[in-house]
């Protein structure tokens, strides 16, 4: 009898409780109105200590490249083994995968020259799929991957940041749309319940996104993914106007009879290099990104990055992580772990009205009816009275961003909050 792989055993166990079309009855992007935090990683096999720490921090998703070049080394021959191992390791820790179907493949496309946007130097790389044969091959490879991992509750994303240098030799929205549409059709034909998202743009370039949504892809995708990076002088709360504009485009191009689909924040972070933000500010932003996104109706928010990519304090790309290269927690790791411990079982109810629009007081409630608030300000520290919340106790127990207990005062049955840039969590009686 042929021995079963670990991945096959895991899928068999899952399939006992899972039917095709399961995503029609389950939330596609995690429990509705709850913190569904994810993090980008850069590995497939091994790294189990990383995965243990990711799970311990309360992350529910990872986002990772699902590389065409690495999984089809001979035409029509696919090797999924590295992703089988990763998927099995994620499943046993209760973490879901968002796999990015990317990049090109030398079996089908030629090398081209392009200019590095940072250094200005000419670099060589494989052209993005643009020949009819390579578009067809990419779509076939993608559909075969989705069929192979059917039942694993994976989110599949089409490419990464095609509006910048990741699409070689230069961004081309029409070519990307052709690839995305062909891939969506192939995937949904093979696995109708598959969860597919795109276009994973760098920032929120409205003309690119509009062209994508207008292409006919809206009848196939389950969410619009964007990467809301912005100037470092702009905090996470500033994304709301961008989301509103994208949402207007979604409504404009949603086919008649299809429910409106959400926006996914698929990649977004602030680095702690000497040109970035302080580790403390990064800690505040990783939490406020999750909180402000859920307030704006974003069901899934994925932080970039899991760990620092290198040791150079001056290098931009080396310092996006929540932990260092040797897995020592940065303040951001402690902050996101505290957020998930405090609110992981709570559902977002509403933002409580406060006179100052730069003060944020969010109300959450768990299944037992226990209420909790998360409160912060984008301004200098100051105190406010929350008129809407009436309490009889003179003090309440709260928790700061790092999990330390703090005392929250009341004033004439009103909640008295000392706000700063780090959210404080308070249980209401």
C-alpha positions as CSV (number, residue, x, y, z in Angstrom):
1,X,0.0,0.0,0.0
2,X,1.3,3.4,-0.9
3,X,2.3,5.5,2.2
4,X,0.3,8.7,2.6
5,X,2.2,12.0,3.0
6,X,1.6,14.2,6.1
7,X,-0.1,16.8,3.8
8,X,-2.5,14.1,2.5
9,X,-3.3,13.0,6.0
10,X,-4.0,16.5,7.1
11,X,-6.3,17.1,4.0
12,X,-8.1,13.9,4.7
13,X,-8.8,14.9,8.3
14,X,-10.0,18.3,7.1
15,X,-12.2,16.8,4.4
16,X,-14.1,14.7,6.9
17,X,-15.6,17.9,8.2
18,X,-15.5,19.9,5.0
19,X,-17.7,19.8,1.9
20,X,-17.1,21.5,-1.4
21,X,-18.6,24.9,-1.3
22,X,-17.7,25.3,2.4
23,X,-16.7,29.0,1.9
24,X,-20.3,29.8,1.0
25,X,-21.3,29.2,4.6
26,X,-18.1,30.3,6.4
27,X,-16.6,33.7,6.5
28,X,-14.1,33.8,3.7
29,X,-11.7,36.1,5.4
30,X,-12.2,35.1,9.1
31,X,-14.9,35.8,11.6
32,X,-16.9,38.9,10.7
33,X,-16.1,42.1,12.6
34,X,-13.3,40.4,14.6
35,X,-9.5,41.1,14.5
36,X,-8.2,38.9,11.7
37,X,-4.5,39.7,11.7
38,X,-2.0,38.4,9.3
39,X,1.7,38.7,8.6
40,X,3.9,38.4,5.5
41,X,6.6,35.7,5.6
42,X,9.5,34.7,3.3
43,X,9.9,30.9,3.8
44,X,8.3,27.6,3.0
45,X,10.1,24.7,4.6
46,X,11.4,24.5,8.2
47,X,11.2,27.7,10.3
48,X,8.9,26.0,12.8
49,X,10.1,28.3,15.6
50,X,9.0,31.2,13.5
51,X,5.6,29.6,13.0
52,X,5.3,28.9,16.7
53,X,5.9,32.5,17.5
54,X,3.5,33.7,14.8
55,X,0.8,31.5,16.3
56,X,1.7,32.6,19.8
57,X,1.3,36.3,18.8
58,X,-2.3,35.5,17.7
59,X,-1.8,35.9,13.9
60,X,-4.5,34.0,12.0
61,X,-3.1,34.3,8.5
62,X,0.3,34.4,6.7
63,X,0.9,35.8,3.3
64,X,3.6,34.1,1.2
65,X,4.8,34.0,-2.4
66,X,3.6,30.9,-4.3
67,X,6.4,31.0,-6.9
68,X,5.7,29.7,-10.4
69,X,9.4,29.3,-11.2
70,X,10.0,27.1,-8.2
71,X,7.0,24.8,-8.7
72,X,7.1,24.2,-12.5
73,X,10.7,23.4,-13.5
74,X,9.6,21.3,-16.5
75,X,6.6,22.2,-18.7
76,X,3.5,20.8,-17.2
77,X,5.3,19.1,-14.3
78,X,4.4,20.5,-10.9
79,X,6.2,20.1,-7.6
80,X,4.1,21.3,-4.6
81,X,6.1,19.6,-1.9
82,X,7.5,22.8,-0.3
83,X,4.0,24.3,0.0
84,X,2.6,21.0,1.2
85,X,5.0,21.2,4.1
86,X,4.2,24.9,4.8
87,X,0.4,24.3,4.5
88,X,0.5,21.4,6.9
89,X,2.6,23.3,9.4
90,X,0.2,26.2,9.2
91,X,-2.9,24.0,9.6
92,X,-1.7,22.3,12.7
93,X,-1.2,25.8,14.3
94,X,-4.6,27.1,13.3
95,X,-3.2,29.5,10.7
96,X,-4.6,30.1,7.2
97,X,-2.5,30.8,4.1
98,X,-2.8,33.6,1.7
99,X,-0.7,32.4,-1.2
100,X,0.4,34.9,-3.9
101,X,0.4,33.3,-7.4
102,X,3.6,35.0,-8.8
103,X,6.1,35.6,-10.5
104,X,7.2,34.6,-14.1
105,X,8.9,31.4,-15.4
106,X,11.9,31.1,-17.7
107,X,10.3,28.1,-19.4
108,X,7.8,30.5,-21.0
109,X,9.2,34.0,-21.0
110,X,12.5,35.7,-22.0
111,X,15.0,37.7,-19.9
112,X,14.4,41.4,-20.2
113,X,16.2,44.5,-18.9
114,X,14.5,47.0,-16.5
115,X,15.7,49.8,-14.3
116,X,15.9,49.4,-10.6
117,X,13.7,52.1,-9.2
118,X,15.9,52.6,-6.1
119,X,19.4,52.4,-7.5
120,X,18.6,53.4,-11.1
121,X,20.8,50.5,-12.3
122,X,19.8,48.3,-15.2
123,X,18.9,44.8,-14.0
124,X,17.9,41.6,-15.8
125,X,14.9,39.4,-15.0
126,X,12.2,37.2,-16.5
127,X,9.4,39.1,-18.3
128,X,6.0,38.9,-16.7
129,X,3.6,36.6,-18.6
130,X,2.6,38.4,-21.8
131,X,2.9,35.8,-24.6
132,X,-0.3,33.8,-25.2
133,X,1.5,30.6,-24.3
134,X,2.8,31.9,-21.0
135,X,-0.5,33.4,-20.0
136,X,-2.2,30.1,-20.7
137,X,0.5,28.2,-18.9
138,X,0.3,30.5,-15.8
139,X,-3.5,30.1,-15.7
140,X,-3.2,26.3,-16.0
141,X,-0.4,26.1,-13.3
142,X,-2.6,28.3,-11.0
143,X,-5.7,26.1,-11.4
144,X,-3.7,23.0,-10.8
145,X,-2.3,24.5,-7.6
146,X,-5.8,25.4,-6.4
147,X,-7.1,21.9,-7.2
148,X,-4.2,20.3,-5.4
149,X,-4.8,22.3,-2.2
150,X,-8.6,22.2,-2.4
151,X,-10.0,21.9,1.1
152,X,-7.2,23.8,2.7
153,X,-9.2,27.1,3.0
154,X,-6.4,29.0,1.2
155,X,-6.9,32.5,-0.2
156,X,-5.3,32.9,-3.7
157,X,-4.0,36.2,-4.8
158,X,-3.0,37.0,-8.4
159,X,0.5,38.5,-8.5
160,X,2.1,41.0,-6.2
161,X,2.2,44.8,-6.9
162,X,1.8,44.6,-10.7
163,X,1.7,48.4,-10.8
164,X,5.4,48.7,-10.0
165,X,8.7,47.0,-10.9
166,X,7.4,43.5,-10.0
167,X,5.8,43.5,-13.5
168,X,8.7,43.3,-15.9
169,X,10.0,45.0,-17.9
170,X,7.5,47.7,-16.9
171,X,4.0,47.9,-15.4
172,X,1.3,47.2,-18.0
173,X,-2.2,47.2,-16.7
174,X,-3.7,45.7,-19.9
175,X,-1.3,42.7,-19.8
176,X,-1.9,42.2,-16.1
177,X,-5.7,42.3,-16.7
178,X,-5.4,39.6,-19.4
179,X,-3.4,37.4,-17.0
180,X,-5.7,38.0,-14.1
181,X,-8.9,37.3,-16.1
182,X,-7.5,34.1,-17.7
183,X,-6.3,32.9,-14.3
184,X,-9.6,33.7,-12.5
185,X,-11.5,31.8,-15.2
186,X,-9.2,28.8,-15.0
187,X,-9.4,28.7,-11.2
188,X,-13.1,29.1,-10.8
189,X,-13.7,26.6,-13.5
190,X,-11.6,24.0,-11.7
191,X,-12.6,24.9,-8.1
192,X,-15.8,27.1,-8.0
193,X,-15.5,27.7,-4.3
194,X,-11.9,28.9,-4.5
195,X,-11.2,32.3,-2.8
196,X,-9.5,34.6,-5.3
197,X,-8.3,38.2,-4.8
198,X,-6.3,40.9,-6.6
199,X,-4.8,43.1,-7.8
200,X,-2.5,43.5,-4.8
201,X,-1.4,47.0,-5.8
202,X,1.4,48.9,-4.2
203,X,-0.5,51.8,-2.5
204,X,-3.9,52.6,-4.0
205,X,-3.4,53.7,-7.6
206,X,-7.0,54.4,-8.6
207,X,-6.6,54.4,-12.5
208,X,-4.9,51.0,-12.3
209,X,-7.5,49.6,-9.9
210,X,-10.3,51.0,-12.0
211,X,-8.9,49.3,-15.2
212,X,-8.6,46.0,-13.3
213,X,-12.2,46.1,-12.0
214,X,-13.5,47.2,-15.4
215,X,-11.9,44.2,-17.1
216,X,-14.6,41.8,-16.3
217,X,-12.7,40.2,-13.4
218,X,-15.4,41.3,-10.9
219,X,-17.6,38.3,-11.6
220,X,-14.8,36.1,-10.4
221,X,-12.9,37.7,-7.5
222,X,-13.9,37.6,-3.9
223,X,-12.1,40.7,-2.6
224,X,-10.0,43.6,-3.9
225,X,-6.6,43.5,-2.3
226,X,-4.4,46.6,-1.9
227,X,-1.3,47.7,-0.1
228,X,-2.1,51.0,1.6
229,X,1.6,52.2,2.1
230,X,1.9,55.9,2.6
231,X,4.3,58.6,3.7
232,X,5.6,57.9,7.2
233,X,4.2,61.2,8.3
234,X,0.7,59.7,7.8
235,X,-0.6,57.3,10.4
236,X,-2.8,54.2,9.7
237,X,-6.0,56.1,10.4
238,X,-5.4,58.2,7.2
239,X,-6.3,55.3,4.9
240,X,-10.0,55.9,5.2
241,X,-10.3,58.3,2.3
242,X,-8.4,55.9,0.0
243,X,-10.6,53.0,1.0
244,X,-13.8,55.0,0.3
245,X,-12.5,55.8,-3.3
246,X,-11.8,52.1,-3.9
247,X,-15.1,51.1,-2.5
248,X,-16.9,53.4,-4.9
249,X,-15.1,51.7,-7.8
250,X,-16.1,48.3,-6.4
251,X,-19.7,49.4,-6.3
252,X,-19.5,50.8,-9.8
253,X,-18.2,47.6,-11.4
254,X,-19.9,44.9,-9.3
255,X,-22.1,42.8,-11.7
256,X,-25.8,43.0,-11.1
257,X,-27.0,40.4,-8.6
258,X,-23.6,39.9,-7.0
259,X,-23.1,41.1,-3.4
260,X,-20.5,43.8,-2.9
261,X,-17.1,42.4,-2.1
262,X,-14.7,43.8,0.6
263,X,-11.3,45.4,0.4
264,X,-8.4,43.4,1.8
265,X,-5.3,45.2,3.3
266,X,-2.9,42.6,2.0
267,X,0.4,44.2,2.9
268,X,1.3,47.3,4.9
269,X,4.0,48.2,7.4
270,X,6.3,50.8,8.7
271,X,10.0,50.1,9.1
272,X,12.3,50.9,12.0
273,X,15.4,51.8,10.0
274,X,17.2,55.0,10.7
275,X,15.0,56.6,8.0
276,X,11.8,55.0,9.3
277,X,9.9,55.2,12.5
278,X,11.0,54.4,16.0
279,X,10.4,50.8,17.3
280,X,7.8,52.3,19.7
281,X,5.9,54.1,16.9
282,X,6.0,50.8,14.9
283,X,4.4,49.1,17.9
284,X,1.6,51.7,18.0
285,X,1.0,51.5,14.2
286,X,0.8,47.7,13.9
287,X,-2.1,47.8,16.4
288,X,-3.8,50.9,15.1
289,X,-3.6,49.6,11.6
290,X,-5.7,46.6,12.7
291,X,-8.1,48.6,14.8
292,X,-8.7,51.4,12.2
293,X,-9.1,48.9,9.4
294,X,-11.7,46.9,11.2
295,X,-13.5,50.2,12.0
296,X,-13.5,50.9,8.2
297,X,-14.9,47.5,7.4
298,X,-11.7,45.8,6.2
299,X,-12.1,42.1,7.2
300,X,-8.4,41.1,6.9
301,X,-5.3,43.1,7.5
302,X,-1.8,41.7,6.9
303,X,1.3,43.4,8.3
304,X,4.6,43.6,6.5
305,X,6.8,42.0,7.7
306,X,7.2,39.0,10.1
307,X,10.9,39.5,10.8
308,X,13.7,41.8,9.8
309,X,15.3,40.8,6.5
310,X,18.8,41.8,7.7
311,X,20.9,43.4,10.4
312,X,21.7,46.8,8.7
313,X,19.9,49.6,10.7
314,X,20.2,51.9,7.7
315,X,18.7,49.6,5.2
316,X,15.0,50.2,4.6
317,X,14.0,46.6,3.7
318,X,15.9,45.1,6.7
319,X,13.7,46.7,9.4
320,X,10.0,46.0,8.7
321,X,9.8,43.0,11.0
322,X,8.0,42.4,14.3
323,X,11.1,40.5,15.4
324,X,14.8,40.7,14.6
325,X,16.6,38.3,12.3
326,X,17.3,36.0,15.3
327,X,13.7,36.1,16.4
328,X,14.1,38.6,19.3
329,X,10.7,40.3,19.8
330,X,10.6,44.0,18.9
331,X,7.9,46.2,20.6
332,X,5.7,45.6,17.6
333,X,5.5,41.8,18.4
334,X,4.5,42.5,22.0
335,X,1.9,45.1,20.9
336,X,0.2,42.8,18.3
337,X,0.3,39.9,20.8
338,X,-1.4,42.0,23.4
339,X,-4.0,43.2,20.9
340,X,-4.9,39.6,20.0
341,X,-5.0,38.5,23.6
342,X,-7.2,41.5,24.6
343,X,-9.6,41.4,21.6
344,X,-9.2,38.1,19.9
345,X,-12.6,36.8,21.2
346,X,-14.4,40.1,20.9
347,X,-16.5,41.5,18.0
348,X,-16.3,45.1,16.9
349,X,-19.6,46.9,17.6
350,X,-19.0,50.5,16.8
351,X,-16.9,53.6,17.2
352,X,-18.1,55.7,20.1
353,X,-18.7,59.3,19.1
354,X,-16.2,61.7,20.6
355,X,-16.0,65.5,19.9
356,X,-12.4,65.3,18.6
357,X,-12.2,63.3,15.3
358,X,-8.6,62.4,16.2
359,X,-9.6,60.6,19.3
360,X,-10.7,57.0,18.8
361,X,-12.8,54.9,21.2
362,X,-13.9,51.6,19.8
363,X,-16.5,49.3,21.5
364,X,-16.1,45.5,21.3
365,X,-18.3,42.8,22.9
366,X,-17.7,39.0,23.3
367,X,-20.2,36.1,23.2
368,X,-20.9,36.4,26.9
369,X,-22.0,40.0,26.6
370,X,-18.8,41.4,28.1
371,X,-17.9,44.8,26.7
372,X,-14.4,46.2,26.2
373,X,-13.1,49.4,24.6
374,X,-9.9,50.2,22.8
375,X,-8.9,53.9,23.0
376,X,-6.1,56.1,21.6
377,X,-5.4,59.4,20.0
378,X,-3.4,60.6,17.0
379,X,-2.6,63.8,18.8
380,X,-0.5,64.6,21.9
381,X,-1.6,62.8,25.1
382,X,-4.6,64.3,26.8
383,X,-7.7,63.2,28.8
384,X,-11.3,63.0,27.7
385,X,-14.7,62.2,29.3
386,X,-16.8,59.6,27.4
387,X,-20.4,60.8,27.9
388,X,-22.0,57.8,26.2
389,X,-20.5,55.3,28.7
390,X,-22.0,55.4,32.2
391,X,-20.2,53.5,35.0
392,X,-20.8,53.3,38.8
393,X,-17.3,52.1,39.8
394,X,-14.7,54.7,40.7
395,X,-11.9,52.9,38.8
396,X,-11.7,50.2,36.1
397,X,-9.0,47.7,35.2
398,X,-7.3,48.3,31.9
399,X,-4.3,47.0,30.0
400,X,-1.8,49.1,28.1
401,X,-0.2,48.2,24.7
402,X,2.3,45.8,26.3
403,X,-0.1,44.0,28.6
404,X,0.6,45.8,31.8
405,X,-2.3,46.6,34.0
406,X,-3.4,50.2,34.3
407,X,-6.2,51.9,36.3
408,X,-8.8,53.7,34.3
409,X,-10.7,56.4,36.3
410,X,-14.3,57.6,36.2
411,X,-15.7,61.0,36.8
412,X,-19.3,61.4,37.9
413,X,-20.3,58.1,36.4
414,X,-18.5,58.9,33.2
415,X,-15.5,57.2,31.8
416,X,-12.3,59.2,32.2
417,X,-9.7,58.2,29.6
418,X,-6.1,59.3,29.5
419,X,-5.4,59.0,25.8
420,X,-2.0,58.6,24.1
421,X,-0.7,57.1,20.8
422,X,-0.9,53.6,22.1
423,X,-4.3,51.9,22.5
424,X,-5.4,51.1,26.0
425,X,-8.0,48.3,26.5
426,X,-10.6,48.6,29.3
427,X,-13.3,46.1,30.4
428,X,-16.6,47.8,31.1
429,X,-18.7,46.7,34.0
